[in-house]
């Protein structure tokens, strides 16, 4: 008579870690990416906590006109005596919101179009790709300028303009990813058990393209922030009295030689925030690269 005994898990076997934990671990091992993430979090925190940090309101007038940076006014004041530190902190809300919102909206619409083109192919693919060709034939900033001019200035209209400019790139990226995995065994198996096209796309295809989409979305926020500031600088985005960073640059450009602080601090804010988001995306791409697995 043979007695079978149940064996528990061997203690010398290494524990398997989830893919998410592995990605987070590799990301944490990238010091530049971690610094960029901290910078981004600091920018968001300063923008949200501006009412509790700033001594003056962003549209509060003082008697100190064109005051240089000092202990009273950390970033100096503008031609109306308004505290530039307060205006930069309050103004950070708008590029962050517009950059994130426009990227998410543009990515979502691009995902839908790219999924239709890559999965169904043939006529749907031709229609969507010709649509993308038309929009990508126009430089992104020029397309945003045209749409902003047609819609008028404002936060919502600027988000719409920036979103439309980013749709084509996402659609093409997802289409290429779907073409690579469309004939995979698990996709054919899902089709053999009569899964609907929508279920195959959302339950089987999109989860396997999440990594590149997330990286592209993260890196796209930096470029969208720059475009939002450019539109406001040209007077096509957010206008006064809202202290958006691009609008602050436009207000201070005529006084740069005598009062350079009016351009230096808003310009640094735009550059550092865009740098942080791009480096975060770059670090996330390296962390999600399968070739880096040990």
Buried (B, 14 or more C-beta within 10 A) or exposed (E): EEEEEEEEEEEEEEEEEEEEEBBEEBBEEBEEBBBBBEBBEEBBEBBBEBEEBBEBBBBBBBEBEBBEBEEEBBBBBBEEBBBBBBBBBBBBBBBBBBBBBBBBBBBBBBBBBBBBBBBBBEEBBEEBBEBBEEBBEBEBBEBBBBBBBEBEBBBEBBBBBBBBBBBBBBBBBBBBBBBEBBEEEEBEEBEEEEBEEEEBBEEBBBEBBEBBBBBBBBBBBBBBBBBBBBBBBBBBBBBEEBBBBBBBBBBBEEBEEEBBBBBBBBBEBBEBBBBBBBBBBBBBBBBBEEEEEE
